[in-house]
Amino acid sequence: MNTEEFKSAAEEVKRYNPDNDTKSKLYGLYKQVNFGNCNTDKPGYFSGMTERYKWDAWNNVKGKSKEDAMREYVNIVMKLRK
């Protein structure tokens, strides 16, 4: 897996309208690839549910290598093509 494949998949995914669960997985993987492990505190209740869901998605892939996160992201996008 290389960075160009990942970048291409990140652009391609904009053409699709995946369900919320898939969007959440993609978000978490994208953040893991670009920023590494989640390093912020979980947003409080008044931050809004969207921010909390995003944090959860990123935190759920904590410890996953950049390479594995890229591979999983690209695989999800490939499944969306069908």
C-alpha positions in Angstrom: 0.0 0.0 0.0 1.4 3.4 -0.9 0.4 6.9 -0.1 -0.8 7.7 -3.6 -3.3 4.9 -3.5 -4.6 6.2 -0.2 -4.8 9.8 -1.5 -6.6 8.6 -4.6 -9.1 6.7 -2.5 -9.6 9.7 -0.2 -10.6 11.8 -3.3 -12.7 9.0 -4.8 -14.8 8.5 -1.7 -16.3 12.0 -2.1 -18.3 10.6 -5.0 -20.1 8.1 -2.8 -22.7 8.4 -0.1 -21.9 5.7 2.4 -24.0 4.9 5.4 -23.1 6.6 8.7 -21.2 3.5 10.1 -19.0 3.4 7.0 -18.4 7.2 7.1 -17.4 6.8 10.8 -14.9 4.1 10.0 -13.4 6.1 7.1 -13.1 9.2 9.3 -11.3 7.3 12.0 -8.9 5.6 9.6 -8.2 8.9 7.7 -7.3 10.6 11.0 -5.1 7.6 12.0 -3.2 7.7 8.7 -2.7 11.5 8.9 -2.3 12.2 12.6 -1.5 8.9 14.3 -3.2 7.8 17.5 -6.0 10.0 18.9 -4.3 12.4 21.3 -7.2 14.6 22.5 -9.6 14.3 25.4 -13.1 13.0 24.5 -15.3 16.0 23.8 -17.8 16.8 26.5 -21.6 16.4 26.2 -22.1 20.0 25.3 -19.6 19.7 22.4 -22.3 18.0 20.4 -22.8 14.4 19.4 -21.1 14.8 16.1 -17.8 15.7 17.7 -18.1 12.8 20.2 -18.8 10.3 17.3 -15.8 11.6 15.4 -13.6 11.2 18.5 -14.9 7.7 19.1 -14.2 6.7 15.4 -10.7 7.9 15.7 -10.1 6.5 19.1 -11.4 3.1 18.0 -8.4 2.7 15.6 -5.8 3.7 18.2 -2.7 1.5 17.8 -3.4 0.6 14.2 -0.3 1.2 12.0 -0.4 3.9 9.3 0.1 1.1 6.7 -2.8 -1.0 8.1 -5.1 2.1 8.3 -4.3 3.0 4.7 -5.0 -0.6 3.5 -8.3 -0.8 5.4 -9.4 2.6 4.1 -8.7 1.7 0.5 -10.4 -1.6 0.9 -13.6 0.1 2.2 -13.5 2.5 -0.8 -13.1 -0.4 -3.2 -16.2 -2.0 -1.7 -18.1 1.2 -2.2 -17.4 1.0 -6.0 -19.6 -2.0 -6.3 
